[in-house]
Amino acid sequence: MEAAKEKERERDKEKDREREREFELEAAMFSNCLLLGLDSSVLGQSGGPRTGLFRHSNPRMGELLLHFLLCALRGPVQSAKDFAGVWPIFDASQSRDFRKIVQGLINELESQGALPRSNSRVSSLATCCGQRFVFLRPLAF
């Protein structure tokens, strides 16, 4: 019985470490975005870095951050071409098209060596939550 309780405690500790790592990555990403010129009021944020924004599905926030990061990376002229007709997002169809474009840009940047290979998936971009989404955002680093 004690061995089972010990294993359970170890699993809880591991989950806590994973959550802490996820929070640290989110805080670093948010801080880096601020350094790149992100206006935190656009995201409805006031003050310093926040964490836990992607613990639950948060597609609007995810879309805003991905758009900001790709615009910062690719520049205003190329970004205007990349996102023509899908930004700003007004409906589900535009959101779907935006995610496809983002996935294509991530794939392109990975193939060029500008980003490390990730396991990003369109489904991660759709929900914008959890570890897969937080970890697919090497753009901010």
Phi and psi in degrees as GROMACS dihedral restraints (atoms count N, CA, C in turn):
[ dihedral_restraints ]
;  ai    aj    ak    al  type     phi  dphi    fc
    3     4     5     6     1   -63.0    20    10
    4     5     6     7     1   -38.5    20    10
    6     7     8     9     1   -62.9    20    10
    7     8     9    10     1   -40.0    20    10
    9    10    11    12     1   -65.0    20    10
   10    11    12    13     1   -41.2    20    10
   12    13    14    15     1   -65.0    20    10
   13    14    15    16     1   -39.3    20    10
   15    16    17    18     1   -64.1    20    10
   16    17    18    19     1   -42.7    20    10
   18    19    20    21     1   -62.6    20    10
   19    20    21    22     1   -40.6    20    10
   21    22    23    24     1   -62.8    20    10
   22    23    24    25     1   -42.7    20    10
   24    25    26    27     1   -62.6    20    10
   25    26    27    28     1   -40.3    20    10
   27    28    29    30     1   -64.1    20    10
   28    29    30    31     1   -41.6    20    10
   30    31    32    33     1   -63.2    20    10
   31    32    33    34     1   -40.7    20    10
   33    34    35    36     1   -64.1    20    10
   34    35    36    37     1   -40.8    20    10
   36    37    38    39     1   -63.4    20    10
   37    38    39    40     1   -41.1    20    10
   39    40    41    42     1   -64.9    20    10
   40    41    42    43     1   -41.7    20    10
   42    43    44    45     1   -61.9    20    10
   43    44    45    46     1   -41.9    20    10
   45    46    47    48     1   -62.3    20    10
   46    47    48    49     1   -41.9    20    10
   48    49    50    51     1   -63.4    20    10
   49    50    51    52     1   -40.4    20    10
   51    52    53    54     1   -64.0    20    10
   52    53    54    55     1   -44.1    20    10
   54    55    56    57     1   -62.4    20    10
   55    56    57    58     1   -41.4    20    10
   57    58    59    60     1   -63.3    20    10
   58    59    60    61     1   -42.3    20    10
   60    61    62    63     1   -63.4    20    10
   61    62    63    64     1   -42.8    20    10
   63    64    65    66     1   -61.6    20    10
   64    65    66    67     1   -44.2    20    10
   66    67    68    69     1   -62.6    20    10
   67    68    69    70     1   -41.4    20    10
   69    70    71    72     1   -62.8    20    10
   70    71    72    73     1   -42.2    20    10
   72    73    74    75     1   -64.9    20    10
   73    74    75    76     1   -41.6    20    10
   75    76    77    78     1   -62.9    20    10
   76    77    78    79     1   -44.4    20    10
   78    79    80    81     1   -63.4    20    10
   79    80    81    82     1   -41.3    20    10
   81    82    83    84     1   -65.5    20    10
   82    83    84    85     1   -42.2    20    10
   84    85    86    87     1   -61.9    20    10
   85    86    87    88     1   -46.4    20    10
   87    88    89    90     1   -62.2    20    10
   88    89    90    91     1   -44.7    20    10
   90    91    92    93     1   -61.6    20    10
   91    92    93    94     1   -42.5    20    10
   93    94    95    96     1   -65.0    20    10
   94    95    96    97     1   -38.3    20    10
   96    97    98    99     1   -63.2    20    10
   97    98    99   100     1   -40.7    20    10
   99   100   101   102     1   -61.5    20    10
  100   101   102   103     1   -40.5    20    10
  102   103   104   105     1   -64.5    20    10
  103   104   105   106     1   -30.8    20    10
  105   106   107   108     1   -79.5    20    10
  106   107   108   109     1    -5.5    20    10
  108   109   110   111     1   108.5    20    10
  109   110   111   112     1    11.2    20    10
  111   112   113   114     1   -62.7    20    10
  112   113   114   115     1   131.1    20    10
  114   115   116   117     1   -88.2    20    10
  115   116   117   118     1   108.0    20    10
  117   118   119   120     1   -62.9    20    10
  118   119   120   121     1   -21.8    20    10
  120   121   122   123     1   -67.6    20    10
  121   122   123   124     1   -25.5    20    10
  123   124   125   126     1   -61.7    20    10
  124   125   126   127     1   -32.3    20    10
  126   127   128   129     1   -91.7    20    10
  127   128   129   130     1     2.8    20    10
  129   130   131   132     1    77.3    20    10
  130   131   132   133     1    21.4    20    10
  132   133   134   135     1  -106.1    20    10
  133   134   135   136     1   142.8    20    10
  135   136   137   138     1  -129.9    20    10
  136   137   138   139     1   140.4    20    10
  138   139   140   141     1    92.0    20    10
  139   140   141   142     1  -155.2    20    10
  141   142   143   144     1   -83.6    20    10
  142   143   144   145     1  -168.1    20    10
  144   145   146   147     1   -58.8    20    10
  145   146   147   148     1   139.7    20    10
  147   148   149   150     1  -115.5    20    10
  148   149   150   151     1   153.8    20    10
  150   151   152   153     1  -128.4    20    10
  151   152   153   154     1   164.8    20    10
  153   154   155   156     1    84.1    20    10
  154   155   156   157     1     7.4    20    10
  156   157   158   159     1   -66.9    20    10
  157   158   159   160     1   -23.1    20    10
  159   160   161   162     1  -117.1    20    10
  160   161   162   163     1    21.5    20    10
  162   163   164   165     1   -68.1    20    10
  163   164   165   166     1   -35.0    20    10
  165   166   167   168     1  -119.3    20    10
  166   167   168   169     1   163.7    20    10
  168   169   170   171     1   -52.0    20    10
  169   170   171   172     1   128.6    20    10
  171   172   173   174     1  -146.5    20    10
  172   173   174   175     1    63.0    20    10
  174   175   176   177     1   -61.5    20    10
  175   176   177   178     1   -38.3    20    10
  177   178   179   180     1   -63.0    20    10
  178   179   180   181     1   -45.6    20    10
  180   181   182   183     1   -64.4    20    10
  181   182   183   184     1   -42.3    20    10
  183   184   185   186     1   -61.3    20    10
  184   185   186   187     1   -43.6    20    10
  186   187   188   189     1   -63.2    20    10
  187   188   189   190     1   -43.0    20    10
  189   190   191   192     1   -60.2    20    10
  190   191   192   193     1   -45.7    20    10
  192   193   194   195     1   -68.2    20    10
  193   194   195   196     1   -43.2    20    10
  195   196   197   198     1   -62.8    20    10
  196   197   198   199     1   -42.6    20    10
  198   199   200   201     1   -61.7    20    10
  199   200   201   202     1   -47.1    20    10
  201   202   203   204     1   -58.2    20    10
  202   203   204   205     1   -48.8    20    10
  204   205   206   207     1   -64.6    20    10
  205   206   207   208     1   -43.4    20    10
  207   208   209   210     1   -68.6    20    10
  208   209   210   211     1   -34.9    20    10
  210   211   212   213     1   -65.7    20    10
  211   212   213   214     1   -41.5    20    10
  213   214   215   216     1   -64.3    20    10
  214   215   216   217     1   -36.8    20    10
  216   217   218   219     1   -76.8    20    10
  217   218   219   220     1   -41.3    20    10
  219   220   221   222     1   -98.4    20    10
  220   221   222   223     1   -13.0    20    10
  222   223   224   225     1    88.8    20    10
  223   224   225   226     1   159.7    20    10
  225   226   227   228     1   -66.9    20    10
  226   227   228   229     1   -37.9    20    10
  228   229   230   231     1   -67.7    20    10
  229   230   231   232     1   -50.0    20    10
  231   232   233   234     1   -66.4    20    10
  232   233   234   235     1   -38.0    20    10
  234   235   236   237     1   -64.0    20    10
  235   236   237   238     1   -38.6    20    10
  237   238   239   240     1   -60.9    20    10
  238   239   240   241     1   -38.5    20    10
  240   241   242   243     1   -70.4    20    10
  241   242   243   244     1   -45.8    20    10
  243   244   245   246     1   -57.3    20    10
  244   245   246   247     1   -43.5    20    10
  246   247   248   249     1  -106.0    20    10
  247   248   249   250     1    14.2    20    10
  249   250   251   252     1   -58.4    20    10
  250   251   252   253     1   127.6    20    10
  252   253   254   255     1    86.3    20    10
  253   254   255   256     1   -10.7    20    10
  255   256   257   258     1  -122.7    20    10
  256   257   258   259     1    -1.9    20    10
  258   259   260   261     1  -134.8    20    10
  259   260   261   262     1   130.8    20    10
  261   262   263   264     1   -70.8    20    10
  262   263   264   265     1   159.0    20    10
  264   265   266   267     1   -87.6    20    10
  265   266   267   268     1   125.2    20    10
  267   268   269   270     1  -114.6    20    10
  268   269   270   271     1   -19.1    20    10
  270   271   272   273     1  -149.1    20    10
  271   272   273   274     1   174.1    20    10
  273   274   275   276     1   -64.0    20    10
  274   275   276   277     1   -34.2    20    10
  276   277   278   279     1   -64.9    20    10
  277   278   279   280     1   -44.8    20    10
  279   280   281   282     1   -63.8    20    10
  280   281   282   283     1   -39.0    20    10
  282   283   284   285     1   -61.4    20    10
  283   284   285   286     1   -45.0    20    10
  285   286   287   288     1   -61.9    20    10
  286   287   288   289     1   -45.3    20    10
  288   289   290   291     1   -65.1    20    10
  289   290   291   292     1   -38.3    20    10
  291   292   293   294     1   -59.5    20    10
  292   293   294   295     1   -47.0    20    10
  294   295   296   297     1   -61.1    20    10
  295   296   297   298     1   -39.2    20    10
  297   298   299   300     1   -64.1    20    10
  298   299   300   301     1   -42.3    20    10
  300   301   302   303     1   -64.3    20    10
  301   302   303   304     1   -45.6    20    10
  303   304   305   306     1   -60.1    20    10
  304   305   306   307     1   -45.0    20    10
  306   307   308   309     1   -61.2    20    10
  307   308   309   310     1   -42.0    20    10
  309   310   311   312     1   -62.2    20    10
  310   311   312   313     1   -42.0    20    10
  312   313   314   315     1   -66.4    20    10
  313   314   315   316     1   -40.1    20    10
  315   316   317   318     1   -62.9    20    10
  316   317   318   319     1   -44.8    20    10
  318   319   320   321     1   -60.4    20    10
  319   320   321   322     1   -42.8    20    10
  321   322   323   324     1   -62.4    20    10
  322   323   324   325     1   -46.6    20    10
  324   325   326   327     1   -65.2    20    10
  325   326   327   328     1   -35.9    20    10
  327   328   329   330     1   -66.1    20    10
  328   329   330   331     1   -43.2    20    10
  330   331   332   333     1   -67.2    20    10
  331   332   333   334     1   -27.4    20    10
  333   334   335   336     1   -82.4    20    10
  334   335   336   337     1    -7.9    20    10
  336   337   338   339     1    82.6    20    10
  337   338   339   340     1     6.5    20    10
  339   340   341   342     1   -77.6    20    10
  340   341   342   343     1   -19.7    20    10
  342   343   344   345     1  -132.6    20    10
  343   344   345   346     1   146.8    20    10
  345   346   347   348     1   -68.8    20    10
  346   347   348   349     1   149.8    20    10
  348   349   350   351     1   -60.4    20    10
  349   350   351   352     1   138.6    20    10
  351   352   353   354     1  -132.8    20    10
  352   353   354   355     1   174.8    20    10
  354   355   356   357     1  -103.5    20    10
  355   356   357   358     1    36.2    20    10
  357   358   359   360     1   -65.0    20    10
  358   359   360   361     1   141.9    20    10
  360   361   362   363     1  -133.8    20    10
  361   362   363   364     1   152.3    20    10
  363   364   365   366     1   -58.3    20    10
  364   365   366   367     1   -34.1    20    10
  366   367   368   369     1   -64.4    20    10
  367   368   369   370     1   -34.4    20    10
  369   370   371   372     1   -65.7    20    10
  370   371   372   373     1   -35.1    20    10
  372   373   374   375     1   -72.3    20    10
  373   374   375   376     1   -28.7    20    10
  375   376   377   378     1   -71.8    20    10
  376   377   378   379     1   -41.5    20    10
  378   379   380   381     1   -89.0    20    10
  379   380   381   382     1   -30.5    20    10
  381   382   383   384     1    51.8    20    10
  382   383   384   385     1    51.7    20    10
  384   385   386   387     1  -151.3    20    10
  385   386   387   388     1   159.8    20    10
  387   388   389   390     1    79.8    20    10
  388   389   390   391     1  -179.9    20    10
  390   391   392   393     1   -60.5    20    10
  391   392   393   394     1   -41.5    20    10
  393   394   395   396     1   -59.0    20    10
  394   395   396   397     1   -39.9    20    10
  396   397   398   399     1   -72.5    20    10
  397   398   399   400     1   -46.3    20    10
  399   400   401   402     1   -60.0    20    10
  400   401   402   403     1   -42.5    20    10
  402   403   404   405     1   -78.8    20    10
  403   404   405   406     1   -15.6    20    10
  405   406   407   408     1   -84.2    20    10
  406   407   408   409     1    -2.8    20    10
  408   409   410   411     1   -96.3    20    10
  409   410   411   412     1    55.6    20    10
  411   412   413   414     1   -70.9    20    10
  412   413   414   415     1    -5.9    20    10
  414   415   416   417     1   -56.8    20    10
  415   416   417   418     1   -32.9    20    10
  417   418   419   420     1   -80.8    20    10
  418   419   420   421     1    -6.2    20    10
